[in-house]
């Protein structure tokens, strides 16, 4: 099934025969808040406690850098991972599990935010990358912790925004414009407009029609 094919029916498409596996494909948006906001707070607090007073300013600066860079991470994931081009039936099945089901049923509430079985491995990868650059290459582990905290907050904001786009009429002109941009990705150009929280990278990389 192509990732941009919309199916009828209100009942969620079943992805696995196993009830145990199927359970992990559904997640309430509150789970994202409950899991990841404490993680972000813990990393930011740890970073602040470990920083020397004379360089404390680096903590909020790195946090803001992490928050700001999320839109690029989001774009790369959405374009190259969620919308990768399958070449075999097995890859097609994987593509549908990863993101195609959302395009097939974009109004299923329990499949609008990233389940922890996906977000936790991704978080470990990005923390490892942050730690490698901040701690090993730059010798500043405090930078890695605060940057990662900002990245996590960016992710949480993205997931909440994505959920809201599909289930609420957003009155703010900015949010309304972002919602329109994302709905066009679903309805008109499934292979373009990959930015959800920001269309900036679509303009930069030529995926904005």
C-alpha positions in Angstrom: 0.0 0.0 0.0 1.4 3.4 -1.0 2.0 5.8 1.9 -0.2 8.5 0.3 -3.3 6.3 -0.2 -6.1 7.2 2.1 -8.5 4.5 3.2 -12.0 4.7 4.5 -13.4 3.6 7.9 -12.9 4.9 11.4 -11.5 1.8 12.9 -7.7 1.8 13.0 -5.9 -0.5 10.5 -4.5 -3.4 12.4 -0.8 -3.7 11.8 0.1 -6.9 13.7 -1.7 -10.1 14.4 -0.2 -10.1 17.9 -2.3 -8.1 20.4 0.9 -7.4 22.3 2.7 -5.8 19.3 -0.5 -4.0 18.2 -0.8 -2.4 21.6 2.5 -0.5 21.1 1.3 1.0 17.8 -1.2 3.2 19.7 -0.3 6.0 22.0 -2.1 8.9 23.6 -0.4 12.3 23.2 -0.3 12.7 27.0 2.3 9.8 27.0 4.7 12.0 25.1 4.4 14.8 27.7 4.7 12.4 30.6 7.8 10.6 29.2 9.8 13.3 27.5 9.2 16.5 29.5 10.8 15.0 32.7 13.7 13.7 30.5 14.3 17.2 29.1 14.0 18.8 32.6 16.5 16.2 34.0 19.1 16.8 31.4 18.7 20.6 31.6 19.0 20.5 35.4 22.0 18.2 35.3 23.7 20.5 32.8 23.1 23.6 34.9 24.4 21.8 38.1 27.5 20.6 36.4 28.4 24.0 34.7 30.8 26.4 36.3 29.3 29.8 37.3 31.5 31.7 34.8 30.2 29.6 31.9 26.6 29.1 33.0 25.4 31.1 30.0 26.4 28.2 27.8 23.5 26.1 29.2 20.6 28.2 27.9 22.5 29.0 24.7 22.9 25.3 24.0 19.3 24.6 25.0 18.1 27.1 22.5 20.4 25.7 19.9 18.9 22.2 20.5 15.4 23.6 20.3 16.1 25.5 17.1 17.8 22.5 15.4 14.8 20.3 15.9 13.1 21.6 12.8 16.0 20.3 10.7 16.0 16.9 12.4 12.2 16.7 11.9 12.6 17.5 8.2 15.4 14.9 7.6 13.5 12.2 9.5 10.2 13.0 7.7 11.7 13.2 4.2 14.3 10.4 4.2 13.1 8.0 6.9 9.3 8.3 7.0 9.1 8.7 3.2 11.9 6.4 2.0 11.2 4.8 -1.3 10.6 1.0 -0.9 12.0 -1.3 -3.5 10.8 -4.6 -2.3 7.6 -5.9 -0.7 9.3 -6.2 2.7 10.5 -2.6 2.4 6.9 -1.6 1.4 5.6 -3.3 4.5 8.1 -1.5 6.6 7.3 1.9 5.0 3.6 1.4 5.8 4.4 0.5 9.4 6.7 3.5 9.9 4.5 6.2 8.3 2.3 5.0 5.6 -0.5 4.1 8.1 -0.7 7.7 9.1 -1.2 8.8 5.5 -3.8 6.0 5.0 -5.7 7.1 8.2 -4.7 10.6 9.1 -7.5 11.1 11.6 -6.8 8.1 13.9 -6.0 9.8 17.2 -3.8 7.1 18.7 -1.4 7.2 15.7 -0.6 10.9 15.5 2.3 11.0 17.9 5.4 8.9 17.9 5.2 5.8 20.1 7.9 5.3 22.6 9.1 2.1 20.8 10.2 4.5 18.1 11.0 7.7 20.0 13.3 6.0 22.6 15.7 4.5 20.1 15.8 7.8 18.2 16.4 9.7 21.4 19.3 7.4 22.3 20.8 7.9 18.9 20.6 11.7 19.0 21.9 11.8 22.6 24.8 9.6 21.6 25.5 12.0 18.7 25.2 15.0 20.9 27.5 13.4 23.5 30.1 12.4 20.9 30.3 16.0 19.5 29.9 17.9 22.8 31.9 15.7 25.1 34.5 13.9 22.9 35.2 16.3 20.1 34.6 19.6 22.0 35.4 18.5 25.5 32.2 20.1 26.8 29.8 17.4 28.1 27.6 20.2 29.7 26.9 21.4 26.1 25.7 18.0 25.1 23.3 17.6 28.0 21.7 21.1 27.5 21.6 20.7 23.7 19.8 17.4 24.0 17.3 18.8 26.5 16.4 21.5 23.9 16.1 18.9 21.1 13.7 16.9 23.3 11.5 19.9 23.9 11.5 20.7 20.2 10.3 17.1 19.6 7.6 17.4 22.2 6.4 20.7 20.7 6.4 19.0 17.2 4.3 16.0 18.3 1.8 18.2 20.1 1.5 20.5 17.1 1.1 17.6 14.7 -1.7 16.2 16.9 -3.4 19.5 17.0 -3.2 20.0 13.3 -5.2 16.9 12.7 -7.9 17.4 15.4 -8.3 21.1 16.1 -9.1 24.3 14.1 -6.1 26.4 15.0 -7.1 30.1 15.2 -3.7 31.6 15.3 -2.7 32.9 11.8 0.8 31.3 12.1 -0.6 27.9 13.3 -3.3 28.0 10.7 -0.7 28.5 8.0 1.4 25.6 9.3 -1.7 23.4 9.4 -2.6 24.3 5.8 1.0 23.5 4.8 0.8 20.1 6.4 -2.6 19.3 5.1 -1.3 20.0 1.6 1.4 17.5 2.2 -1.3 14.9 3.0 -3.8 15.8 0.3 -1.8 17.3 -2.6 1.9 16.7 -2.5 2.7 13.7 -0.3 6.3 13.7 -1.7 6.9 17.4 -0.8 6.2 19.8 2.1 8.0 17.7 4.7 8.3 20.4 7.3 5.6 20.2 10.0 6.7 22.7 12.6 8.3 24.9 10.0 8.4 25.1 6.2 11.8 26.7 6.2 13.8 23.6 5.2 11.3 22.9 2.4 12.3 26.2 0.9 16.0 25.6 1.5 16.1 22.1 0.0 13.5 22.7 -2.8 10.6 20.6 -1.6 8.2 23.5 -1.3 6.1 23.6 -4.5 
